[in-house]
Amino acid sequence: MKKITEVGLAVKTLVAKDWGRAGARTWLVRRLRAARRAGRRDAGMSTSEYAMGTIAACAFAAVLYKIVTSEAVSGALQSTIGRALDAPF
């Protein structure tokens, strides 16, 4: 909302400085095109970031799976669950 107000104020200022409506409109169109071009500069980054995030998540899942299915952790989990089920109420 703040940006829209700033643009509106800038257009009013340009109209007041004898730029006229056409000049102010030209200025606004150029600013919007520049902002759109600035947003496109990062277009190729998201795919590689998603790919790296997916690879990292898969690696973390593989390590976690190896840890949880190991004998030590499996035995500890079984004993904890066994004690919880045998607990007196």
Backbone bond lengths (Angstrom), bond angles and torsions (degrees), N, CA, C in turn:
res aa  C-N    CA-C-N  psi(-1)  N-CA   C-N-CA  omega(-1)  CA-C   N-CA-C  phi
1 M - - - 1.440 - - 1.525 110.24 -
2 K 1.326 115.93 -36.79 1.453 119.88 -178.69 1.524 110.84 -64.66
3 K 1.356 116.74 -41.34 1.464 120.56 -179.30 1.523 110.68 -63.27
4 I 1.342 117.49 -41.27 1.459 120.84 179.90 1.521 110.02 -63.04
5 T 1.317 117.21 -41.91 1.460 120.90 178.31 1.516 110.62 -63.57
6 E 1.340 117.10 -40.82 1.460 120.48 178.89 1.523 111.33 -64.04
7 V 1.336 117.22 -40.24 1.465 120.67 178.86 1.522 109.60 -66.41
8 G 1.328 117.34 -43.40 1.467 120.36 178.13 1.508 111.93 -60.16
9 L 1.311 116.82 -41.27 1.466 121.09 178.36 1.519 110.66 -65.90
10 A 1.320 117.25 -39.85 1.465 120.79 178.99 1.520 110.81 -64.86
11 V 1.325 117.81 -40.64 1.469 120.99 179.00 1.521 110.02 -65.00
12 K 1.334 117.28 -43.66 1.468 120.18 178.09 1.522 110.73 -61.08
13 T 1.324 116.33 -39.42 1.464 120.36 178.99 1.523 110.89 -64.03
14 L 1.337 116.79 -42.35 1.462 120.55 179.69 1.522 111.53 -66.35
15 V 1.324 116.84 -39.20 1.463 120.03 178.21 1.519 109.24 -65.11
16 A 1.341 116.52 -40.10 1.458 120.88 179.63 1.529 111.91 -66.65
17 K 1.318 117.77 -25.72 1.469 121.39 -179.22 1.530 111.44 -89.53
18 D 1.319 117.19 24.48 1.463 123.64 177.67 1.522 113.37 65.46
19 W 1.302 117.92 26.23 1.459 119.76 173.35 1.518 108.48 -77.89
20 G 1.304 115.13 -26.82 1.453 120.03 -177.44 1.514 110.82 79.85
21 R 1.311 114.75 170.24 1.466 119.22 -178.78 1.514 111.49 -65.88
22 A 1.310 117.78 -39.97 1.472 120.68 -178.49 1.524 110.83 -64.87
23 G 1.312 117.15 -42.21 1.464 120.69 178.95 1.513 111.85 -65.37
24 A 1.331 116.04 -41.69 1.458 120.22 178.94 1.522 110.26 -66.21
25 R 1.347 116.56 -38.98 1.465 120.01 178.55 1.525 110.64 -65.40
26 T 1.317 117.24 -41.52 1.470 121.32 178.03 1.527 110.14 -60.61
27 W 1.316 116.43 -44.03 1.468 120.98 179.28 1.526 110.41 -61.39
28 L 1.343 115.62 -44.49 1.461 120.01 -178.54 1.524 111.13 -64.53
29 V 1.326 117.46 -42.95 1.462 121.18 179.19 1.523 110.61 -61.74
30 R 1.320 117.13 -42.42 1.469 120.38 178.65 1.523 111.35 -63.20
31 R 1.329 116.98 -41.31 1.476 120.60 179.45 1.530 110.88 -64.20
32 L 1.335 116.47 -41.97 1.456 120.07 -179.71 1.523 111.24 -67.05
33 R 1.327 117.75 -39.65 1.463 120.94 177.10 1.521 111.20 -64.22
34 A 1.329 116.65 -40.35 1.469 120.34 178.39 1.525 110.64 -63.97
35 A 1.323 116.55 -40.49 1.466 120.10 178.78 1.522 110.62 -65.78
36 R 1.336 117.56 -39.05 1.456 121.10 178.20 1.521 111.12 -65.11
37 R 1.333 116.85 -42.24 1.467 119.95 178.51 1.519 110.96 -64.59
38 A 1.320 117.59 -38.10 1.469 120.91 179.59 1.528 110.20 -63.82
39 G 1.324 117.45 -34.81 1.460 121.01 178.84 1.517 112.66 -70.74
40 R 1.317 118.17 -26.11 1.468 121.83 -178.21 1.517 112.94 -80.25
41 R 1.284 118.67 -16.38 1.466 120.84 -176.33 1.521 112.56 -61.30
42 D 1.315 117.64 -26.75 1.460 122.49 -176.08 1.525 112.80 -97.16
43 A 1.315 118.06 12.63 1.464 121.68 -170.58 1.533 113.02 -60.35
44 G 1.333 119.92 -37.97 1.450 121.54 -175.99 1.511 114.69 -81.34
45 M 1.300 117.90 -8.97 1.457 121.04 -175.26 1.524 113.15 -74.59
46 S 1.309 118.70 -34.87 1.454 119.74 -171.25 1.527 112.39 -65.41
47 T 1.318 118.00 -37.23 1.465 120.04 -179.14 1.520 111.28 -63.30
48 S 1.312 117.33 -45.24 1.465 119.68 179.98 1.521 111.30 -68.84
49 E 1.321 117.35 -34.82 1.467 119.39 177.65 1.523 110.85 -65.87
50 Y 1.333 117.20 -42.29 1.460 119.73 176.88 1.524 111.17 -62.98
51 A 1.317 116.70 -40.46 1.464 120.39 -179.99 1.528 110.81 -63.44
52 M 1.323 117.08 -44.92 1.467 120.10 179.41 1.529 110.86 -65.61
53 G 1.321 117.21 -39.10 1.467 120.38 177.46 1.515 111.91 -63.65
54 T 1.335 116.63 -40.23 1.459 120.85 178.66 1.524 111.32 -65.83
55 I 1.318 116.68 -42.43 1.469 120.70 178.56 1.528 110.22 -63.47
56 A 1.326 116.54 -42.87 1.468 120.06 179.47 1.524 111.09 -64.59
57 A 1.328 117.11 -40.65 1.466 120.27 179.09 1.526 111.47 -65.30
58 C 1.325 116.94 -39.42 1.475 120.58 178.18 1.528 110.87 -66.41
59 A 1.313 117.06 -41.29 1.464 120.52 178.38 1.531 110.66 -63.74
60 F 1.332 116.56 -42.89 1.455 120.63 178.62 1.530 110.48 -63.67
61 A 1.335 116.77 -41.06 1.464 120.63 178.80 1.524 111.18 -63.72
62 A 1.328 117.37 -39.79 1.467 120.83 179.11 1.528 111.11 -64.51
63 V 1.329 117.08 -43.59 1.469 120.81 178.41 1.519 110.42 -64.29
64 L 1.331 116.89 -44.26 1.460 121.04 179.69 1.525 110.98 -63.35
65 Y 1.321 117.66 -40.07 1.468 121.55 178.14 1.523 110.62 -62.33
66 K 1.335 116.98 -43.31 1.474 120.35 179.35 1.522 110.84 -63.46
67 I 1.321 116.67 -39.53 1.466 119.96 -179.29 1.525 110.81 -67.93
68 V 1.324 116.74 -46.58 1.469 120.13 -176.06 1.521 111.61 -68.88
69 T 1.321 118.67 -33.04 1.468 120.32 -178.83 1.524 113.18 -88.33
70 S 1.325 117.36 2.74 1.468 119.11 177.85 1.532 109.43 -70.80
71 E 1.335 116.14 159.69 1.472 122.02 -177.37 1.528 111.96 -61.90
72 A 1.311 116.89 -42.35 1.468 120.00 -176.46 1.524 111.46 -64.45
73 V 1.304 116.71 -47.83 1.471 120.54 -178.27 1.522 110.18 -70.86
74 S 1.308 117.01 -39.98 1.461 120.36 178.96 1.530 110.84 -60.74
75 G 1.330 116.81 -44.23 1.469 120.73 178.08 1.518 111.80 -64.03
76 A 1.327 117.00 -41.91 1.464 120.22 179.20 1.522 111.32 -63.95
77 L 1.322 116.66 -41.51 1.468 120.10 178.77 1.528 111.14 -65.25
78 Q 1.320 116.87 -41.78 1.466 120.23 179.62 1.522 111.33 -64.75
79 S 1.324 117.11 -41.16 1.466 118.74 179.44 1.528 111.64 -68.54
80 T 1.329 117.10 -36.76 1.473 120.95 178.51 1.523 110.28 -66.20
81 I 1.319 116.99 -44.70 1.459 120.37 178.96 1.528 110.33 -66.16
82 G 1.319 116.98 -39.67 1.469 120.71 177.80 1.518 111.64 -62.02
83 R 1.342 117.36 -44.35 1.467 120.15 178.49 1.526 110.96 -65.46
84 A 1.326 117.73 -36.15 1.460 120.51 179.88 1.521 111.08 -67.80
85 L 1.332 117.17 -37.42 1.461 119.61 -179.69 1.525 112.30 -76.42
86 D 1.332 118.00 -26.40 1.476 122.21 -179.65 1.520 112.37 -91.69
87 A 1.315 118.31 2.90 1.462 121.32 -177.06 1.529 110.05 -69.69
88 P 1.351 116.03 138.68 1.472 119.03 178.87 1.543 109.83 -75.14
89 F 1.314 114.72 145.33 1.463 119.20 179.98 1.494 110.60 -96.81
